[in-house]
Amino acid sequence: MKNVIKPFPARAGTPGHPDMLDAVIATVKTVAQQEIMPRYLKVARQHKVDGSLVTEADIVAQGALAAGLRAVADCPVLGEEMPSKLQRARWRDGREGLWCIDPIDGTSNFVNGLPYFAVSVAWVKNGRSHLGVVYDPVADEVFYAERGKGSFLNGERLPIKGYTPDLHRSMAGVDFKRLRPHLAEQLAAAPPYSSQRNYGASTLDWCYTAAGRYDVYLHGGQKLWDYAAGSLILEEAGGQICTLEHDDFWADDIWTRSVIAARNPDLFLAWKRWVRAANKC
């Protein structure tokens, strides 16, 4: 018998939706427990037109999330596993409220048994995220934020550790495969940081930066559903973000957006200067 989503106690939430955050967290956790984890290492992979992986778990979870979230707030739903034309139509129709979901970020990890993947949900209004939830079902870690109210991990305010003040001593999250070749070469030949990691789930990379597990973060091009929740969680943890081309992160192309980020403002400035200078070489 499947679990029933139970209402959470009343709490402050997004304007007009006082219980929205708790209801979203409950929905995400239930879908992960019922539709995603029972299929872990048990589903066949398929390839989409762009070469990326998709599984039955992605499709079923997206449908379950869409149904559950529409019960929380009856808004259009934009999901990763939708056709591009439909995604753009949902974006146009959702200016006053839109659910943006990635049912499984890190599908390659999911099908290969690597325990680094997540469910990501954001509520977006007028092009900006106002609520974000990212859930790692293996670690049972839920990261969440509401605009103007801070960000949290399982009830603990982020960040959970202090930052490294020196860029040369920092831990970096860097996705190399989406960077321009000359920038990737500069990072490989003379990295400005102490150590680097990339585990293949950008929604969690945002949250690890917000938590202080990464000091700085770099990605060459993310989709809307990759950054919609995580960027808010990092910003609400005190982090700063921009793209390779724009100081205003939200001014860049919504469909493919690069990321330069750090939780500490001083570290962010040093990281941004280094990355942009190397990117122009």
N, C-alpha and C positions, 0 to 999 in steps of 0.2 A: 504493500500500500504506500502510495506516495505521500510525502510530507505536505502539510497544508501551511501556506504562508500565514503566520499569525500577525495581527497588528501590533506595532510597537507602542509603548507609552507615548503620549503627546509630548512634543518638544518643538523648539523653534526650528523653522525650516525655510525653504525658499518661499518668497512672498506669494501668497495665494494658495500655497500647498504646505500647511504647517507640519505634516508628517511625511513629507516627500522623501527626505534622506533615509529615514529608517525603513520606509517601504521599499526603496530602491535596493538598499543593502540586503533586506530580506529576500527580495526577488532574485538578486544576483546569486546569493548563496544557495538558494533552493534550486535554481537552474543548474548551478555547478554540481550540486550533490545528486540531482536526479538525472540530468541529461549528459553531463560532461564526464565526470569521474567514472561512472560505470562503463564508459566506452574507452577509457584510457588504455592504450596498447591493444585495443580490440577492434579497431576500425581500419578499413582499407583506405589508402590515400588516393586522391585523384588530383589532376593538374588543371588549373584554370587556364584561360586563354593567355594570361600574362606569365604563365609558368609557375605561379605560386601554388601551394598545396591547399586542398580543401577536403574535409571529411564529412561523413554523416553527422558527426558530433557538432561541427560548425553549423550545419544547416538546421539541425533540430534545435540546438541551443539558441540560435538566432530567432527562430519562430517562437520558442517559449519565452524568451526575453521580451520580444515585441508584444506578445499578448499580456504578459505581466506588467510591463511598463505602461502600456495604454490604460490599464486599470488604475494606475497611480495618477497619470495625467494624460488625457486623451489628446495626444499630439502626434504628428507624423513621426515615423521611425525610419532612420537611415542606418542601414547595416552594411558591414563590409561585404557580405556575400550576396548583395543585390547587384543587378546589372548597372553599369555606369549611368545609363540614361535615366534609370529610376532613381538612383542616388541624387542626381542633379535636380530632378523634379521634386524630390522630397526636401532638398535644401531650399529650393525656391518657395515651397509651400510652408516651410517651418520657421519663418522669420519670427513669429510670436511665441514659438516654443517647439523644440525638436529633440527627440531622443537620438543620440548617435551612439551606436554600439559596435563593439568588436567581440563576437561571441567567444573566440579563442585566439588571442594574440600569442603567437609562438606555436603555430600548428606543426611546423617541422619538429620542434621539440616534443610536442604532444604525441605525435605518431612514432617517434623514436625512443620514447621513454625518458627524455631529459626533463627533469622536474622544474622547468622554468617557463611557465605560460600563465596567462591570466585572462579573466573576463573584464571588459572595460565598458563602462556606461557613462555618458555625459548628457546633461540637459542643457541645451544651447538656446539662447534667445538673442535675436538681433546680431547674430554672428559671433557671440561670445559665450563661453562656457560659464554657467552659474552653479552647476553641481557636477561633481565627478566622483565615481567609485571605481576602483580597480581591485579585483579580488584574485589572489593567488590561492587556489584551492588545495594545493599540495602542502604549502606552509600554513594554510589557514590564516593568511594575513589579508585584511581588508584595509586599504588606504582610501580615504575619502576627504572631501572638502566641499564647502559652500562658499561662494564668493563673499569676502568680507568677514568670514567667521573662522578662519584658520583651517589647517588640515591635520589629519589624525591617522594613526595606525592602531587598529584594535583599541580605540579609546584613548591612546596616548598621543599628546600633541606632538607634531613634528616641528623641528627635527629631533631625533633621538640621540644624536651624538654631535659633538662640536666639529667645526670645519678645520681643514688644514690651511693655515694662512699663507703658505708659500706654494706657488704653482708647481715648482720643481719637486715638491714632496707630495703632491696630490695623487689621489686615485681617480682615474678617468674612465668614464664609460664612452667608448668610441665605436661606432659602426663604420668600419673601413669600406665595405663593399659599395656603399652609396656615395662616397666622397669622390670628388674629381681626382684623377690620378696624381697630379702634381702635389695636391694637399696631402694625400695619403702617403706619398713618397717622403715628404717632409716630416710627417709624423713618425714614420718608420725609421728614418735616418737619424733624426735628432729630436726625439720627443721632449716636450717641455715639462712633462709630468713624470712621476716616479714609476707608476704602473698603470696598466690599462686592461679593461675587461669588456667583453661583449657576449651576451648569452642568448641573443636572438628573440627578445620580446620587448619592444620599445615602450609599451605601456608600463611595464615594470621598471625599465630604466629610469623613466621620469620619477617614479616613486622612490627608487633607491637614491636618486639625487636629492629628493626632498627630505628623505630620512637621514642623509649624511653618509650613506654607505658609499656613494660616489661623491667626489668633491666637484668635478666638472663633467660636462656631458656634451657630446657632439654627434650629430646625425646628418647625413647628406640629403635626405628627402623622405619625409613621412606623409602618410595619408591622414585625412581628417580624423578617422577613428583611432589612429595611433596616438595623436596628441591631444584630442579634445578633453579627456578626463585628466591625463597626467600633467598637462601644462598648468591647469588650475591648481592641482594638488601641490606642485612645486611653487607656484606663485604665492599660494596661501601659506606655505612654509617659510616665506621670506626670500625665495629664490628669484633670480632675474633671468630673462630669456630674450633672445633675438634670433634672427636668421643670418645667413651668410651675407645677405644683401641689405637687410632692413633692421634698423634699431627697434622699430615697432614690430614685434613678432606677429601681431594680428593684421598687419598691413600686407603681408605677403600672400601668394596664391594659396587659397584654402585647400586645394586638392593635392598639392605636393609642396611641402614646406620643410626647409632645412632648420636645424636647431643648433644654437650655441647656448649653453646654459650653465649656471652654477648657483648654489644656494647663497653664498656669501657675495655681497656687492663688490668688494675689492678683488676677490678672486675672479669674479665674472669679468671685470674690466681687463685684467691681465690676460685671461684666457681668450676673450674676444679679440684683443689686439693681436695676440700671437696667431690665432687662427686666420683672421682676415689678412694679415700680412703674408702668411704662408700661402694662402689661397690665391694671392695676386702674383706670386713669383712665376 
